[in-house]
Amino acid sequence: CAATPPPSETYMRPTASPLDDGAPLRVRWANPKDVDFLVDGNVAMAAETEDKPLDAALVRRGVIAALQDPAKGRYLMAEEADAVVGQLMLTLEWSDWRNGWFWWIQSVYVAPHARRRGVYRALDRFVRRAAEADAEVCGVRLYVERDNVSAQQTYRALGMQADARDAFGWAARSVAFRAAAYVQLAEIMVASEDWDEAGRYARLAIESDRYSVPAWQLLAV
């Protein structure tokens, strides 16, 4: 059932990128040997995305607790040439409206040297294949910090338009990211052929940054 995600399995996917060196990616469920990478990944992710220092000892206890109790969360690991290069955590939310479980994607981290090489795409595809195989899973959602525009763009590129739209909406509340977020929202509306909303978001982007070339280009369209 969804409260106990599917047993460990592997998914082989060649990376598809100009940076590809031909090595395949292997995605698997985490095991106790992954604790060090998960702790380091969580600490690095918090520093990169939120400029927040984490207590590594506390994080280690949290990771171990999740590994020992899948109800708290379940980790996926991505490997390249037998070396771990990425991680993703799934947490569960019961929906009484749908009589099923939502899987929430969070705690995503990819080692810097392995970025833009399809690592997150492979993790995401594994999650969706596992969710589709479980009749009790009613959907997959993602959690992303409102200021993490880079992650929001990645999710949008994977076709997660609804989640990306919500995430960019949160990002727009932050002055530092407002113009960029409105541009992304405008582009989503263009892709949906909602021209009125596309124009509205483009104008909002220009109000936030009158030198935003992408916003002016979208408004012209």
ZASEPA-816375 format. One record per atom (N, C-alpha, C): residue number from 1; chain; atom name; x negated, y negated, z. Coordinates in steps of 0.02 Angstrom, whole numbers, plus 50000, padded with zeros to 5 digits. Layout:
resi, chain, name, xx, yy, zz
NUM, A, CA, X, Y, Z
...
***
This chain:
resi, chain, name, xx, yy, zz
1, A, N, 49957, 50059, 50000
1, A, CA, 50000, 50000, 50000
1, A, C, 49956, 49938, 50000
2, A, N, 49986, 49880, 49993
2, A, CA, 49947, 49819, 49987
2, A, C, 49913, 49800, 50052
3, A, N, 49941, 49823, 50110
3, A, CA, 49909, 49806, 50173
3, A, C, 49841, 49840, 50179
4, A, N, 49831, 49894, 50142
4, A, CA, 49767, 49927, 50138
4, A, C, 49749, 49931, 50064
5, A, N, 49710, 49882, 50038
5, A, CA, 49696, 49879, 49966
5, A, C, 49669, 49944, 49939
6, A, N, 49671, 49954, 49874
6, A, CA, 49651, 50016, 49842
6, A, C, 49582, 50039, 49863
7, A, N, 49569, 50104, 49862
7, A, CA, 49503, 50128, 49882
7, A, C, 49448, 50101, 49837
8, A, N, 49388, 50106, 49860
8, A, CA, 49331, 50079, 49822
8, A, C, 49327, 50109, 49753
9, A, N, 49313, 50068, 49704
9, A, CA, 49305, 50090, 49636
9, A, C, 49259, 50040, 49602
10, A, N, 49237, 50056, 49543
10, A, CA, 49192, 50011, 49507
10, A, C, 49222, 49990, 49441
11, A, N, 49200, 49932, 49419
11, A, CA, 49222, 49906, 49354
11, A, C, 49162, 49878, 49318
12, A, N, 49146, 49905, 49262
12, A, CA, 49088, 49883, 49224
12, A, C, 49110, 49832, 49172
13, A, N, 49076, 49776, 49171
13, A, CA, 49092, 49724, 49122
13, A, C, 49029, 49690, 49100
14, A, N, 49011, 49692, 49035
14, A, CA, 48952, 49656, 49012
14, A, C, 48964, 49581, 49019
15, A, N, 48913, 49544, 49038
15, A, CA, 48920, 49472, 49041
15, A, C, 48924, 49445, 48970
16, A, N, 48965, 49395, 48960
16, A, CA, 48973, 49365, 48894
16, A, C, 48957, 49291, 48899
17, A, N, 48896, 49273, 48886
17, A, CA, 48873, 49204, 48895
17, A, C, 48810, 49194, 48855
18, A, N, 48797, 49131, 48834
18, A, CA, 48733, 49117, 48801
18, A, C, 48674, 49134, 48846
19, A, N, 48686, 49138, 48913
19, A, CA, 48633, 49154, 48959
19, A, C, 48627, 49229, 48971
20, A, N, 48669, 49269, 48939
20, A, CA, 48672, 49340, 48950
20, A, C, 48606, 49373, 48932
21, A, N, 48581, 49416, 48977
21, A, CA, 48520, 49453, 48963
21, A, C, 48535, 49526, 48946
22, A, N, 48600, 49541, 48937
22, A, CA, 48619, 49608, 48918
22, A, C, 48635, 49654, 48976
23, A, N, 48620, 49633, 49037
23, A, CA, 48633, 49674, 49096
23, A, C, 48707, 49674, 49112
24, A, N, 48736, 49733, 49126
24, A, CA, 48808, 49736, 49142
24, A, C, 48820, 49713, 49214
25, A, N, 48881, 49693, 49227
25, A, CA, 48902, 49676, 49295
25, A, C, 48942, 49734, 49323
26, A, N, 48930, 49750, 49385
26, A, CA, 48967, 49803, 49419
26, A, C, 49004, 49771, 49477
27, A, N, 49069, 49781, 49482
27, A, CA, 49109, 49754, 49536
27, A, C, 49133, 49812, 49580
28, A, N, 49126, 49803, 49645
28, A, CA, 49145, 49857, 49692
28, A, C, 49169, 49826, 49757
29, A, N, 49203, 49867, 49797
29, A, CA, 49222, 49845, 49863
29, A, C, 49160, 49842, 49908
30, A, N, 49159, 49796, 49955
30, A, CA, 49101, 49787, 49999
30, A, C, 49095, 49844, 50049
31, A, N, 49035, 49851, 50076
31, A, CA, 49022, 49899, 50129
31, A, C, 48977, 49865, 50181
32, A, N, 48964, 49898, 50238
32, A, CA, 48924, 49865, 50290
32, A, C, 48855, 49842, 50268
33, A, N, 48827, 49871, 50216
33, A, CA, 48762, 49850, 50192
33, A, C, 48763, 49780, 50161
34, A, N, 48823, 49754, 50147
34, A, CA, 48829, 49688, 50115
34, A, C, 48833, 49630, 50164
35, A, N, 48829, 49645, 50229
35, A, CA, 48839, 49593, 50279
35, A, C, 48793, 49533, 50268
36, A, N, 48729, 49545, 50257
36, A, CA, 48681, 49489, 50250
36, A, C, 48699, 49443, 50192
37, A, N, 48717, 49473, 50134
37, A, CA, 48734, 49431, 50077
37, A, C, 48797, 49392, 50091
38, A, N, 48847, 49424, 50122
38, A, CA, 48911, 49390, 50136
38, A, C, 48901, 49332, 50184
39, A, N, 48860, 49342, 50235
39, A, CA, 48847, 49288, 50283
39, A, C, 48811, 49231, 50248
40, A, N, 48757, 49247, 50212
40, A, CA, 48719, 49195, 50177
40, A, C, 48763, 49160, 50126
41, A, N, 48805, 49198, 50091
41, A, CA, 48848, 49168, 50040
41, A, C, 48899, 49121, 50070
42, A, N, 48929, 49140, 50126
42, A, CA, 48978, 49097, 50158
42, A, C, 48946, 49033, 50184
43, A, N, 48887, 49040, 50214
43, A, CA, 48853, 48981, 50240
43, A, C, 48833, 48934, 50183
44, A, N, 48807, 48962, 50128
44, A, CA, 48787, 48921, 50071
44, A, C, 48847, 48888, 50039
45, A, N, 48902, 48925, 50033
45, A, CA, 48963, 48898, 50002
45, A, C, 48989, 48838, 50041
46, A, N, 48991, 48844, 50107
46, A, CA, 49016, 48789, 50149
46, A, C, 48971, 48728, 50142
47, A, N, 48906, 48739, 50137
47, A, CA, 48860, 48683, 50130
47, A, C, 48868, 48649, 50062
48, A, N, 48878, 48689, 50009
48, A, CA, 48884, 48662, 49941
48, A, C, 48950, 48626, 49930
49, A, N, 49005, 48657, 49951
49, A, CA, 49071, 48631, 49933
49, A, C, 49100, 48582, 49983
50, A, N, 49079, 48587, 50046
50, A, CA, 49109, 48544, 50097
50, A, C, 49056, 48506, 50137
51, A, N, 48992, 48518, 50121
51, A, CA, 48938, 48487, 50159
51, A, C, 48947, 48502, 50234
52, A, N, 48967, 48564, 50248
52, A, CA, 48983, 48583, 50317
52, A, C, 48934, 48638, 50340
53, A, N, 48896, 48626, 50393
53, A, CA, 48852, 48678, 50419
53, A, C, 48892, 48728, 50460
54, A, N, 48881, 48792, 50448
54, A, CA, 48915, 48844, 50485
54, A, C, 48867, 48879, 50532
55, A, N, 48894, 48905, 50586
55, A, CA, 48856, 48945, 50633
55, A, C, 48849, 49015, 50604
56, A, N, 48789, 49033, 50580
56, A, CA, 48780, 49097, 50546
56, A, C, 48796, 49156, 50591
57, A, N, 48782, 49151, 50655
57, A, CA, 48797, 49206, 50701
57, A, C, 48872, 49216, 50707
58, A, N, 48909, 49161, 50709
58, A, CA, 48982, 49165, 50713
58, A, C, 49010, 49194, 50648
59, A, N, 48983, 49171, 50591
59, A, CA, 49005, 49196, 50526
59, A, C, 48992, 49271, 50521
60, A, N, 48934, 49293, 50546
60, A, CA, 48917, 49364, 50544
60, A, C, 48969, 49405, 50582
61, A, N, 48990, 49381, 50640
61, A, CA, 49040, 49418, 50679
61, A, C, 49106, 49420, 50640
62, A, N, 49123, 49365, 50607
62, A, CA, 49185, 49363, 50568
62, A, C, 49183, 49410, 50509
63, A, N, 49126, 49413, 50475
63, A, CA, 49119, 49458, 50417
63, A, C, 49123, 49531, 50440
64, A, N, 49089, 49547, 50493
64, A, CA, 49090, 49616, 50518
64, A, C, 49161, 49635, 50539
65, A, N, 49197, 49588, 50570
65, A, CA, 49266, 49603, 50591
65, A, C, 49310, 49620, 50531
66, A, N, 49301, 49583, 50475
66, A, CA, 49340, 49596, 50415
66, A, C, 49320, 49663, 50384
67, A, N, 49257, 49678, 50383
67, A, CA, 49234, 49742, 50355
67, A, C, 49261, 49801, 50395
68, A, N, 49270, 49791, 50460
68, A, CA, 49294, 49845, 50502
68, A, C, 49370, 49850, 50502
69, A, N, 49404, 49796, 50482
69, A, CA, 49477, 49796, 50483
69, A, C, 49503, 49763, 50419
70, A, N, 49520, 49803, 50367
70, A, CA, 49542, 49776, 50302
70, A, C, 49603, 49731, 50307
71, A, N, 49643, 49736, 50361
71, A, CA, 49700, 49693, 50369
71, A, C, 49679, 49620, 50378
72, A, N, 49617, 49610, 50400
72, A, CA, 49592, 49541, 50408
72, A, C, 49567, 49512, 50342
73, A, N, 49548, 49556, 50296
73, A, CA, 49522, 49533, 50231
73, A, C, 49481, 49589, 50200
74, A, N, 49471, 49583, 50136
74, A, CA, 49433, 49634, 50099
74, A, C, 49387, 49599, 50050
75, A, N, 49323, 49618, 50050
75, A, CA, 49274, 49586, 50007
75, A, C, 49261, 49627, 49944
76, A, N, 49249, 49591, 49890
76, A, CA, 49224, 49622, 49828
76, A, C, 49154, 49595, 49815
77, A, N, 49112, 49638, 49788
77, A, CA, 49043, 49618, 49773
77, A, C, 49030, 49628, 49699
78, A, N, 48992, 49583, 49670
78, A, CA, 48970, 49590, 49600
78, A, C, 48895, 49603, 49600
79, A, N, 48875, 49653, 49561
79, A, CA, 48805, 49672, 49558
79, A, C, 48780, 49667, 49486
80, A, N, 48717, 49649, 49480
80, A, CA, 48683, 49649, 49416
80, A, C, 48615, 49681, 49426
81, A, N, 48602, 49734, 49389
81, A, CA, 48539, 49771, 49396
81, A, C, 48529, 49792, 49469
82, A, N, 48583, 49816, 49500
82, A, CA, 48582, 49842, 49569
82, A, C, 48569, 49788, 49622
83, A, N, 48571, 49726, 49602
83, A, CA, 48563, 49671, 49650
83, A, C, 48629, 49633, 49655
84, A, N, 48651, 49619, 49717
84, A, CA, 48714, 49583, 49727
84, A, C, 48704, 49510, 49706
85, A, N, 48751, 49486, 49665
85, A, CA, 48746, 49416, 49640
85, A, C, 48809, 49375, 49655
86, A, N, 48862, 49407, 49681
86, A, CA, 48922, 49369, 49694
86, A, C, 48969, 49404, 49742
87, A, N, 49015, 49365, 49770
87, A, CA, 49062, 49392, 49818
87, A, C, 49130, 49358, 49810
88, A, N, 49181, 49392, 49836
88, A, CA, 49249, 49365, 49837
88, A, C, 49285, 49399, 49894
89, A, N, 49328, 49361, 49928
89, A, CA, 49366, 49389, 49983
89, A, C, 49441, 49387, 49966
90, A, N, 49476, 49440, 49984
90, A, CA, 49548, 49442, 49977
90, A, C, 49580, 49443, 50046
91, A, N, 49629, 49399, 50057
91, A, CA, 49670, 49403, 50117
91, A, C, 49742, 49414, 50096
92, A, N, 49783, 49436, 50142
92, A, CA, 49851, 49457, 50125
92, A, C, 49904, 49412, 50157
93, A, N, 49957, 49400, 50119
93, A, CA, 50014, 49362, 50144
93, A, C, 50078, 49398, 50124
94, A, N, 50119, 49414, 50173
94, A, CA, 50183, 49447, 50158
94, A, C, 50235, 49396, 50136
95, A, N, 50270, 49412, 50081
95, A, CA, 50324, 49369, 50057
95, A, C, 50390, 49404, 50067
96, A, N, 50432, 49378, 50112
96, A, CA, 50498, 49407, 50121
96, A, C, 50543, 49391, 50061
97, A, N, 50530, 49335, 50028
97, A, CA, 50569, 49318, 49968
97, A, C, 50560, 49369, 49913
98, A, N, 50500, 49396, 49908
98, A, CA, 50485, 49443, 49853
98, A, C, 50476, 49515, 49876
99, A, N, 50481, 49525, 49942
99, A, CA, 50471, 49592, 49970
99, A, C, 50406, 49622, 49944
100, A, N, 50353, 49584, 49950
100, A, CA, 50289, 49607, 49926
100, A, C, 50232, 49566, 49955
101, A, N, 50171, 49587, 49939
101, A, CA, 50111, 49554, 49964
101, A, C, 50081, 49507, 49912
102, A, N, 50061, 49448, 49934
102, A, CA, 50018, 49405, 49893
102, A, C, 49946, 49419, 49914
103, A, N, 49903, 49426, 49864
103, A, CA, 49832, 49429, 49878
103, A, C, 49804, 49359, 49866
104, A, N, 49771, 49331, 49917
104, A, CA, 49740, 49266, 49912
104, A, C, 49665, 49274, 49900
105, A, N, 49641, 49241, 49847
105, A, CA, 49569, 49241, 49832
105, A, C, 49536, 49183, 49869
106, A, N, 49483, 49198, 49906
106, A, CA, 49447, 49145, 49940
106, A, C, 49375, 49168, 49952
107, A, N, 49336, 49125, 49985
107, A, CA, 49265, 49140, 50001
107, A, C, 49227, 49166, 49940
108, A, N, 49236, 49131, 49884
108, A, CA, 49201, 49150, 49822
108, A, C, 49132, 49118, 49822
109, A, N, 49081, 49159, 49809
109, A, CA, 49014, 49132, 49804
109, A, C, 48975, 49172, 49752
110, A, N, 48939, 49135, 49709
110, A, CA, 48896, 49166, 49659
110, A, C, 48826, 49137, 49668
111, A, N, 48776, 49180, 49671
111, A, CA, 48707, 49157, 49679
111, A, C, 48689, 49107, 49623
112, A, N, 48654, 49054, 49639
112, A, CA, 48639, 49002, 49589
112, A, C, 48610, 49029, 49524
113, A, N, 48565, 49078, 49527
113, A, CA, 48532, 49103, 49466
113, A, C, 48580, 49143, 49422
114, A, N, 48638, 49163, 49450
114, A, CA, 48685, 49205, 49412
114, A, C, 48747, 49167, 49390
115, A, N, 48748, 49102, 49399
115, A, CA, 48807, 49063, 49381
115, A, C, 48813, 49053, 49306
116, A, N, 48876, 49044, 49283
116, A, CA, 48892, 49035, 49212
116, A, C, 48872, 49097, 49171
117, A, N, 48878, 49154, 49202
117, A, CA, 48862, 49217, 49168
117, A, C, 48918, 49267, 49175
118, A, N, 48978, 49243, 49190
118, A, CA, 49036, 49288, 49192
118, A, C, 49047, 49325, 49258
119, A, N, 49010, 49306, 49310
119, A, CA, 49016, 49342, 49374
119, A, C, 49086, 49333, 49404
120, A, N, 49108, 49270, 49410
120, A, CA, 49175, 49260, 49439
120, A, C, 49229, 49291, 49394
121, A, N, 49221, 49286, 49330
121, A, CA, 49270, 49314, 49284
121, A, C, 49277, 49389, 49295
122, A, N, 49221, 49423, 49306
122, A, CA, 49224, 49496, 49318
122, A, C, 49258, 49511, 49385
123, A, N, 49243, 49472, 49437
123, A, CA, 49276, 49481, 49501
123, A, C, 49351, 49470, 49495
124, A, N, 49369, 49417, 49460
124, A, CA, 49440, 49400, 49452
124, A, C, 49477, 49455, 49414
125, A, N, 49446, 49480, 49362
125, A, CA, 49479, 49532, 49323
125, A, C, 49488, 49596, 49363
126, A, N, 49439, 49612, 49404
126, A, CA, 49445, 49671, 49447
126, A, C, 49504, 49663, 49495
127, A, N, 49511, 49604, 49525
127, A, CA, 49566, 49591, 49572
127, A, C, 49632, 49601, 49537
128, A, N, 49639, 49573, 49477
128, A, CA, 49703, 49577, 49442
128, A, C, 49720, 49648, 49420
129, A, N, 49669, 49685, 49400
129, A, CA, 49681, 49755, 49382
129, A, C, 49704, 49795, 49443
130, A, N, 49673, 49783, 49500
130, A, CA, 49691, 49818, 49562
130, A, C, 49762, 49798, 49584
131, A, N, 49777, 49733, 49578
131, A, CA, 49844, 49709, 49598
131, A, C, 49898, 49738, 49554
132, A, N, 49885, 49741, 49489
132, A, CA, 49934, 49769, 49442
132, A, C, 49947, 49843, 49455
133, A, N, 49897, 49876, 49483
133, A, CA, 49904, 49948, 49497
133, A, C, 49941, 49962, 49563
134, A, N, 49953, 49910, 49602
134, A, CA, 49985, 49918, 49667
134, A, C, 50056, 49888, 49664
135, A, N, 50106, 49931, 49670
135, A, CA, 50175, 49910, 49663
135, A, C, 50197, 49862, 49718
136, A, N, 50161, 49860, 49774
136, A, CA, 50181, 49817, 49829
136, A, C, 50151, 49747, 49824
137, A, N, 50108, 49735, 49775
137, A, CA, 50079, 49669, 49766
137, A, C, 50123, 49628, 49719
138, A, N, 50146, 49570, 49742
138, A, CA, 50192, 49530, 49701
138, A, C, 50156, 49472, 49668
139, A, N, 50093, 49461, 49684
139, A, CA, 50058, 49406, 49650
139, A, C, 49988, 49395, 49679
140, A, N, 49947, 49359, 49640
140, A, CA, 49880, 49341, 49661
140, A, C, 49875, 49265, 49662
141, A, N, 49853, 49238, 49716
141, A, CA, 49845, 49166, 49723
141, A, C, 49773, 49151, 49744
142, A, N, 49755, 49088, 49738
142, A, CA, 49687, 49069, 49757
142, A, C, 49688, 49011, 49806
143, A, N, 49636, 49011, 49847
143, A, CA, 49626, 48956, 49894
143, A, C, 49563, 48919, 49873
144, A, N, 49568, 48854, 49866
144, A, CA, 49510, 48814, 49847
144, A, C, 49513, 48748, 49883
145, A, N, 49456, 48724, 49907
145, A, CA, 49453, 48660, 49940
145, A, C, 49473, 48605, 49891
146, A, N, 49508, 48555, 49915
146, A, CA, 49535, 48504, 49871
146, A, C, 49481, 48464, 49834
147, A, N, 49419, 48460, 49863
147, A, CA, 49366, 48422, 49832
147, A, C, 49320, 48464, 49788
148, A, N, 49335, 48530, 49782
148, A, CA, 49291, 48574, 49744
148, A, C, 49315, 48576, 49671
149, A, N, 49301, 48521, 49635
149, A, CA, 49325, 48514, 49567
149, A, C, 49295, 48567, 49521
150, A, N, 49232, 48585, 49533
150, A, CA, 49199, 48636, 49491
150, A, C, 49237, 48702, 49493
151, A, N, 49257, 48723, 49553
151, A, CA, 49295, 48786, 49559
151, A, C, 49363, 48779, 49526
152, A, N, 49394, 48722, 49533
152, A, CA, 49459, 48711, 49502
152, A, C, 49455, 48717, 49426
153, A, N, 49401, 48691, 49397
153, A, CA, 49392, 48696, 49325
153, A, C, 49382, 48768, 49304
154, A, N, 49346, 48807, 49346
154, A, CA, 49336, 48878, 49330
154, A, C, 49403, 48915, 49329
155, A, N, 49445, 48903, 49378
155, A, CA, 49510, 48936, 49381
155, A, C, 49553, 48917, 49322
156, A, N, 49549, 48853, 49304
156, A, CA, 49588, 48831, 49246
156, A, C, 49565, 48867, 49183
157, A, N, 49499, 48875, 49175
157, A, CA, 49471, 48908, 49116
157, A, C, 49494, 48980, 49112
158, A, N, 49510, 49010, 49169
158, A, CA, 49534, 49079, 49169
158, A, C, 49609, 49083, 49158
159, A, N, 49641, 49027, 49144
159, A, CA, 49712, 49028, 49129
159, A, C, 49757, 49022, 49189
160, A, N, 49728, 49007, 49247
160, A, CA, 49768, 49001, 49308
160, A, C, 49794, 48929, 49313
161, A, N, 49836, 48910, 49265
161, A, CA, 49856, 48840, 49259
161, A, C, 49895, 48815, 49319
162, A, N, 49941, 48856, 49344
162, A, CA, 49982, 48834, 49400
162, A, C, 49939, 48822, 49461
163, A, N, 49893, 48868, 49476
163, A, CA, 49849, 48860, 49533
163, A, C, 49803, 48801, 49522
164, A, N, 49778, 48793, 49461
164, A, CA, 49733, 48737, 49447
164, A, C, 49770, 48671, 49454
165, A, N, 49832, 48669, 49431
165, A, CA, 49872, 48608, 49437
165, A, C, 49880, 48588, 49510
166, A, N, 49895, 48636, 49552
166, A, CA, 49902, 48621, 49623
166, A, C, 49837, 48597, 49653
167, A, N, 49782, 48631, 49634
167, A, CA, 49717, 48613, 49661
167, A, C, 49696, 48543, 49639
168, A, N, 49706, 48527, 49576
168, A, CA, 49688, 48460, 49552
168, A, C, 49733, 48407, 49585
169, A, N, 49795, 48426, 49600
169, A, CA, 49839, 48380, 49635
169, A, C, 49810, 48361, 49703
170, A, N, 49782, 48412, 49738
170, A, CA, 49750, 48397, 49802
170, A, C, 49687, 48356, 49792
171, A, N, 49648, 48373, 49741
171, A, CA, 49586, 48336, 49728
171, A, C, 49601, 48262, 49715
172, A, N, 49657, 48248, 49682
172, A, CA, 49675, 48180, 49665
172, A, C, 49687, 48137, 49726
173, A, N, 49697, 48169, 49784
173, A, CA, 49707, 48130, 49845
173, A, C, 49642, 48103, 49873
174, A, N, 49586, 48130, 49847
174, A, CA, 49521, 48106, 49869
174, A, C, 49496, 48054, 49819
175, A, N, 49479, 47994, 49844
175, A, CA, 49458, 47939, 49801
175, A, C, 49399, 47960, 49757
176, A, N, 49352, 47997, 49786
176, A, CA, 49291, 48015, 49749
176, A, C, 49304, 48059, 49689
177, A, N, 49358, 48098, 49691
177, A, CA, 49372, 48145, 49637
177, A, C, 49436, 48128, 49599
178, A, N, 49466, 48072, 49614
178, A, CA, 49533, 48057, 49587
178, A, C, 49534, 48053, 49511
179, A, N, 49488, 48013, 49482
179, A, CA, 49489, 48004, 49409
179, A, C, 49478, 48071, 49373
180, A, N, 49428, 48109, 49395
180, A, CA, 49413, 48173, 49363
180, A, C, 49472, 48221, 49370
181, A, N, 49504, 48221, 49428
181, A, CA, 49561, 48266, 49438
181, A, C, 49620, 48246, 49393
182, A, N, 49633, 48181, 49386
182, A, CA, 49687, 48159, 49343
182, A, C, 49674, 48176, 49269
183, A, N, 49611, 48171, 49249
183, A, CA, 49594, 48191, 49180
183, A, C, 49609, 48264, 49169
184, A, N, 49590, 48306, 49217
184, A, CA, 49604, 48378, 49211
184, A, C, 49679, 48392, 49210
185, A, N, 49717, 48357, 49251
185, A, CA, 49790, 48365, 49251
185, A, C, 49819, 48343, 49184
186, A, N, 49793, 48289, 49156
186, A, CA, 49816, 48267, 49091
186, A, C, 49803, 48320, 49037
187, A, N, 49744, 48351, 49040
187, A, CA, 49727, 48402, 48991
187, A, C, 49772, 48463, 48998
188, A, N, 49789, 48481, 49060
188, A, CA, 49835, 48536, 49071
188, A, C, 49903, 48520, 49040
189, A, N, 49926, 48458, 49048
189, A, CA, 49990, 48437, 49020
189, A, C, 49989, 48437, 48943
190, A, N, 49932, 48417, 48914
190, A, CA, 49924, 48420, 48841
190, A, C, 49930, 48492, 48817
191, A, N, 49896, 48538, 48853
191, A, CA, 49899, 48608, 48834
191, A, C, 49970, 48635, 48839
192, A, N, 50009, 48607, 48885
192, A, CA, 50079, 48628, 48894
192, A, C, 50127, 48589, 48848
193, A, N, 50099, 48542, 48809
193, A, CA, 50137, 48498, 48764
193, A, C, 50188, 48455, 48802
194, A, N, 50170, 48437, 48863
194, A, CA, 50211, 48391, 48902
194, A, C, 50179, 48323, 48895
195, A, N, 50195, 48289, 48841
195, A, CA, 50160, 48228, 48822
195, A, C, 50171, 48171, 48871
196, A, N, 50232, 48165, 48898
196, A, CA, 50246, 48111, 48946
196, A, C, 50202, 48117, 49008
197, A, N, 50199, 48178, 49035
197, A, CA, 50158, 48188, 49094
197, A, C, 50083, 48180, 49078
198, A, N, 50064, 48202, 49019
198, A, CA, 49993, 48195, 48999
198, A, C, 49975, 48121, 48998
199, A, N, 50018, 48080, 48969
199, A, CA, 50006, 48008, 48967
199, A, C, 50005, 47977, 49036
200, A, N, 50049, 48000, 49079
200, A, CA, 50052, 47973, 49147
200, A, C, 49987, 47987, 49185
201, A, N, 49964, 48049, 49180
201, A, CA, 49902, 48067, 49216
201, A, C, 49841, 48031, 49186
202, A, N, 49841, 48022, 49120
202, A, CA, 49786, 47986, 49088
202, A, C, 49784, 47914, 49113
203, A, N, 49843, 47883, 49118
203, A, CA, 49846, 47814, 49143
203, A, C, 49823, 47810, 49216
204, A, N, 49842, 47860, 49256
204, A, CA, 49821, 47861, 49326
204, A, C, 49745, 47868, 49331
205, A, N, 49716, 47907, 49285
205, A, CA, 49644, 47915, 49284
205, A, C, 49610, 47848, 49269
206, A, N, 49638, 47812, 49221
206, A, CA, 49610, 47747, 49202
206, A, C, 49618, 47696, 49259
207, A, N, 49673, 47700, 49295
207, A, CA, 49682, 47656, 49352
207, A, C, 49627, 47669, 49405
208, A, N, 49607, 47732, 49410
208, A, CA, 49556, 47750, 49459
208, A, C, 49485, 47734, 49434
209, A, N, 49477, 47740, 49367
209, A, CA, 49411, 47727, 49337
209, A, C, 49423, 47701, 49266
210, A, N, 49421, 47637, 49258
210, A, CA, 49436, 47608, 49192
210, A, C, 49385, 47625, 49140
211, A, N, 49327, 47653, 49161
211, A, CA, 49275, 47673, 49113
211, A, C, 49278, 47748, 49096
212, A, N, 49332, 47781, 49116
212, A, CA, 49339, 47853, 49103
212, A, C, 49354, 47864, 49029
213, A, N, 49302, 47881, 48990
213, A, CA, 49309, 47893, 48918
213, A, C, 49359, 47949, 48904
214, A, N, 49355, 48007, 48940
214, A, CA, 49403, 48061, 48927
214, A, C, 49475, 48039, 48936
215, A, N, 49487, 47996, 48986
215, A, CA, 49556, 47973, 48998
215, A, C, 49580, 47930, 48941
216, A, N, 49538, 47885, 48916
216, A, CA, 49557, 47844, 48859
216, A, C, 49569, 47887, 48797
217, A, N, 49528, 47938, 48788
217, A, CA, 49537, 47982, 48730
217, A, C, 49604, 48020, 48735
218, A, N, 49620, 48043, 48795
218, A, CA, 49684, 48078, 48803
218, A, C, 49743, 48032, 48792
219, A, N, 49736, 47971, 48814
219, A, CA, 49790, 47922, 48805
219, A, C, 49800, 47908, 48731
220, A, N, 49746, 47907, 48694
220, A, CA, 49751, 47896, 48622
220, A, C, 49787, 47953, 48587
221, A, N, 49776, 48014, 48612
221, A, CA, 49810, 48072, 48583
221, A, C, 49884, 48068, 48597
***
